[in-house]
Amino acid sequence: MTRYGPMFGPDVTFLGVPPCTIEEPVTYADADVVIIGAPFDGGTSHRPGTRFGPSAIRQACYLPHDGSRPSLALRVDALKDLCVYDAGDVEMFSGDIDRSLAALETAVYAVTSAGAIPVILGGDHSIALPDATGVARHHGLGRVSLLHFDAHADTGDIEFGSLHGHGQPMRRLIESGAVRGDRFLQIGLRGYWPGPETLRWMAEQRMRSYEMTEIVARGLDDCLSEAFDIATDECEGVFLSVDVDVVDPGMAPGTGTPEPGGFTSRQLLDAVRRACYELPIVGVDVVEVAPPYDHADITAYLGNRIVLEALSAIARRRHDATGTPPWTPTQPLLDSR
């Protein structure tokens, strides 16, 4: 079968890693990670444009696309130390949300069943429903917790007459049983949505949502430690879902629903690194990069680095599991070089 490749733009893999084809498992049989593009913005409630996100994230780097990225901090080269492939984009027509989400779930399940970690490049946040469901189908429904970085809870019920959209995937995941409400951790919420009725529903599901005021008062590290303890209790793995609008729009303007008062890009990268180093990550998605509203590719570069930080931390976690001296963030850059 011919590789489908991209829906928009050139067939460029993430920083030059080898391509593979979802429908041909033999092309990624040895994979540790498979990158999947989900160029879908049919679930957007405000500004569309995230269909162009996967292409922008893949290409946003000033270094050669040579399939190598040594991490200064973590002392690994994730694109070489892990076996990483890029499957291109799933065909996702924005005019048919049901068909598009079903196609993505099939792709994610195929990759997970092959023993690889799927890393999905969005796309709006409606793709989190098939992403986490596809992973949970393999590992066990209710056996995967979800760590969700976002300005918004995405727990709405019916929006514009539809059960599906980028403001509703987390409710659908809990209702379906794919993810337990009491193993759903949300970090970075702020602003003026959702309303009291939705918040009551969230409380009834025993979700744990860290709003920015609490994070500022307690400190991000303290909140992360608490969230990680909950995420690893009675679950086989953790799915990491990162909406770039968790970052303040001053540092991530290219997104559909910007909300002032968020993380710095440094805080998010540190948090993603820590999550992927300390937790048994079984899937990742990075969503809501909308290039039409980006300035100087700021948000696309952030999306690219979120993926790299996650992959580098996964590689370092596996490296340290072999019994070698563990990584420490206080080690000077040139020490033991």
C-alpha positions in Angstrom: 0.0 0.0 0.0 1.3 3.5 -0.9 2.1 5.7 2.0 -0.7 8.3 2.4 1.7 11.0 3.7 0.4 14.5 4.5 -3.0 16.1 4.0 -1.5 19.6 3.8 2.0 20.6 2.5 5.0 18.5 1.7 5.6 14.9 2.9 8.1 15.9 5.6 8.7 13.6 8.6 9.3 14.9 12.1 12.9 16.3 12.0 13.8 13.7 9.4 12.9 10.4 11.2 12.1 7.5 8.9 8.6 7.2 7.4 6.2 4.3 8.0 2.7 3.4 6.9 0.0 2.7 9.4 -1.7 0.0 7.3 1.6 -1.9 7.0 2.7 -2.9 10.6 5.9 -4.4 9.2 7.1 -0.9 8.4 7.1 0.0 12.2 7.5 -3.5 13.8 10.6 -2.4 15.7 9.3 1.1 16.7 9.5 2.5 20.2 7.5 5.6 19.0 5.3 6.3 16.0 4.4 9.9 15.2 0.9 10.4 13.7 -0.5 13.6 12.2 -4.1 14.5 13.0 -4.8 17.5 10.8 -8.3 18.2 12.0 -10.1 21.3 13.1 -13.7 20.4 12.5 -14.3 20.4 16.2 -13.3 24.0 16.7 -15.7 26.4 18.5 -13.8 29.7 17.7 -10.9 30.1 15.4 -10.0 27.2 13.0 -6.6 26.6 11.5 -5.2 23.6 13.6 -5.5 21.4 10.5 -2.2 22.9 9.6 -0.6 22.1 13.0 1.0 18.8 12.2 2.9 20.1 9.2 4.1 23.2 11.2 5.2 21.1 14.2 7.1 18.7 12.0 9.1 21.4 10.2 9.6 24.0 13.0 13.3 23.8 13.6 16.4 25.7 12.5 18.6 22.6 12.6 19.0 20.1 9.8 16.2 17.5 9.5 18.7 14.6 9.9 16.9 12.4 12.4 19.1 13.4 15.3 18.6 15.8 18.3 21.0 15.4 21.2 19.5 16.9 24.3 21.9 19.2 26.2 20.0 18.7 29.5 19.1 15.0 29.4 22.3 13.7 27.6 20.4 11.5 25.2 19.5 11.7 21.5 15.9 10.6 21.5 15.6 10.3 17.7 18.5 7.9 17.7 18.3 6.2 21.1 14.6 5.4 20.5 13.4 3.9 17.3 11.1 6.7 16.0 9.0 6.6 12.8 6.6 9.1 11.3 3.4 7.6 9.8 2.3 10.8 8.2 -1.3 12.1 8.5 -4.5 10.3 9.1 -7.1 11.3 6.5 -9.4 13.6 8.5 -12.0 15.5 6.6 -13.2 18.4 8.8 -16.7 18.2 7.4 -17.2 14.7 8.9 -16.2 14.6 12.6 -17.5 11.1 13.3 -15.6 9.5 10.4 -12.4 11.5 11.1 -12.3 10.6 14.8 -13.0 6.9 14.0 -10.1 6.8 11.5 -7.7 8.3 14.0 -8.7 5.9 16.8 -8.0 3.0 14.4 -4.6 4.4 13.6 -3.7 5.0 17.3 -4.9 1.5 18.3 -2.8 -0.1 15.5 0.4 1.7 16.7 -0.3 0.9 20.3 -1.0 -2.8 19.6 2.3 -3.0 17.8 4.0 -2.1 21.0 4.9 1.5 20.2 4.0 4.7 21.9 1.8 6.9 19.7 2.7 10.6 19.6 -0.1 12.5 17.9 0.3 15.9 16.4 -3.0 17.9 16.3 -5.3 19.2 15.3 -7.8 20.6 17.7 -8.4 18.9 21.0 -11.4 16.9 19.8 -8.7 14.3 18.8 -8.0 13.5 22.4 -11.1 11.3 22.4 -9.8 8.8 19.8 -6.2 9.2 20.9 -6.8 8.2 24.5 -9.5 5.6 23.6 -7.2 3.9 21.1 -4.5 3.6 23.7 -6.9 2.4 26.4 -8.4 -0.2 24.1 -5.0 -1.9 24.1 -4.0 -1.4 27.8 -7.4 -1.8 29.2 -10.4 0.6 29.6 -10.0 2.5 32.9 -6.4 1.3 33.2 -4.8 4.4 31.7 -4.9 7.7 33.6 -4.9 11.0 31.7 -2.6 14.0 32.5 -4.1 17.0 30.8 -2.3 20.4 30.4 -4.8 23.0 29.2 -6.3 26.4 29.9 -9.8 24.8 29.4 -11.4 21.8 31.0 -12.9 20.5 27.7 -15.7 18.8 29.7 -18.7 20.4 27.9 -21.6 18.3 27.0 -23.4 19.4 23.8 -22.0 22.3 21.9 -23.6 23.5 18.7 -25.9 20.5 18.8 -23.0 18.0 18.7 -21.6 15.6 21.2 -18.1 16.0 19.7 -15.9 19.0 19.5 -12.7 20.4 21.1 -14.6 21.5 24.2 -16.0 18.0 25.0 -13.5 15.2 24.6 -12.7 14.8 28.3 -16.4 14.3 29.2 -16.8 11.7 26.4 -13.7 9.8 27.5 -15.0 9.5 31.1 -18.6 8.7 30.0 -17.3 5.9 27.7 -15.2 4.4 30.5 -12.0 4.7 28.5 -10.5 6.9 31.3 -11.7 7.0 35.0 -12.8 10.3 36.3 -10.8 9.9 39.5 -7.6 9.3 37.4 -8.1 12.4 35.3 -5.6 15.2 36.2 -6.0 18.7 34.6 -3.3 21.3 35.0 -3.3 24.9 34.1 -7.1 25.7 33.9 -8.1 29.4 34.1 -10.5 32.0 32.7 -14.3 32.1 32.6 -15.4 28.7 31.3 -16.9 26.2 32.1 -19.9 27.3 34.2 -21.2 25.9 37.5 -23.3 23.0 36.0 -20.2 21.6 34.2 -18.0 22.1 37.2 -20.5 20.1 39.3 -20.4 17.3 36.8 -16.6 17.3 37.0 -16.7 17.1 40.8 -19.2 14.2 40.6 -16.6 12.3 38.5 -13.9 13.0 41.1 -11.7 14.7 38.6 -8.7 16.7 39.9 -8.4 20.0 38.2 -5.6 22.4 39.1 -6.6 26.0 38.3 -3.8 28.5 37.9 -4.5 30.3 41.2 -3.9 27.1 43.1 -0.8 26.4 41.1 0.6 29.9 41.8 -0.2 29.6 45.5 1.2 26.1 46.0 3.9 26.0 43.3 3.8 24.0 40.1 6.2 21.3 41.4 4.0 20.6 44.4 0.9 20.3 42.2 2.7 18.0 39.7 3.9 15.7 42.5 0.4 15.3 43.8 -1.0 14.7 40.3 1.7 12.1 39.5 0.8 10.2 42.7 -2.8 10.0 41.7 -2.1 9.2 38.1 0.0 6.1 38.9 -2.4 4.7 41.4 -4.3 1.6 40.0 -3.4 2.5 36.4 -1.1 0.7 33.9 0.1 3.8 32.2 -0.4 7.5 31.7 -1.6 9.4 28.6 -0.2 12.9 28.3 -2.4 15.5 26.4 -0.9 18.9 25.9 -2.9 21.8 24.6 -0.6 24.7 23.8 -3.1 27.2 25.1 -2.0 26.2 28.6 0.9 28.6 27.8 0.2 32.3 28.0 -0.8 33.6 24.6 2.1 36.0 24.8 4.4 33.0 24.3 1.9 30.9 22.3 -0.2 33.2 20.1 -0.9 30.6 17.4 -3.9 28.9 19.0 -7.7 29.0 18.5 -8.9 30.0 22.0 -6.1 32.0 23.7 -6.5 32.7 27.4 -4.2 35.2 29.2 -2.5 34.2 32.4 -1.0 30.9 31.6 2.3 29.0 31.9 5.5 30.3 30.5 7.0 28.0 27.7 9.8 27.2 30.1 7.3 25.9 32.8 5.5 23.7 30.3 8.7 22.2 28.8 10.0 21.4 32.4 6.6 19.9 33.3 6.5 17.7 30.2 10.1 16.6 30.7 9.3 15.7 34.3 6.1 13.9 33.4 7.7 11.8 30.7 10.8 11.0 32.9 8.9 10.1 36.0 5.7 8.4 34.6 5.0 5.3 32.5 3.8 7.3 29.5 1.8 5.2 27.0 0.7 7.9 24.6 1.1 11.7 23.9 -0.8 14.2 21.9 0.1 17.9 21.3 -2.8 19.9 20.1 -4.2 23.3 19.2 -1.2 24.7 17.3 -3.0 27.0 14.7 -0.4 28.4 12.3 -2.7 31.1 10.8 -2.6 33.0 14.1 1.0 32.3 14.8 3.7 35.1 14.8 7.2 34.2 13.6 6.3 30.4 14.1 6.5 31.0 17.9 3.8 28.4 18.7 5.0 25.9 16.1 8.5 26.0 17.6 7.0 25.4 21.0 4.9 22.5 19.7 8.1 21.0 18.2 10.0 21.3 21.4 7.2 19.8 23.5 7.4 16.7 21.3 11.2 16.6 21.6 11.2 17.2 25.3 8.7 14.3 25.7 10.8 11.9 23.6 14.0 12.9 25.2 12.6 12.2 28.7 11.2 8.9 27.6 14.6 7.9 26.2 16.3 9.0 29.4 13.9 7.1 31.6 14.6 3.9 29.6 18.4 4.6 29.7 18.3 5.0 33.5 16.3 1.8 33.9 19.3 -0.2 32.6 21.1 0.5 35.9 23.4 3.3 34.7 23.8 6.4 37.0 20.5 8.2 36.8 20.1 11.7 35.3 20.1 14.6 37.7 19.0 18.1 36.7 21.7 19.7 38.8 24.6 18.2 36.9 26.7 20.9 35.1 26.5 20.8 31.4 30.2 19.9 30.8 30.6 17.5 33.8 31.9 14.1 32.7 31.9 15.1 29.0 
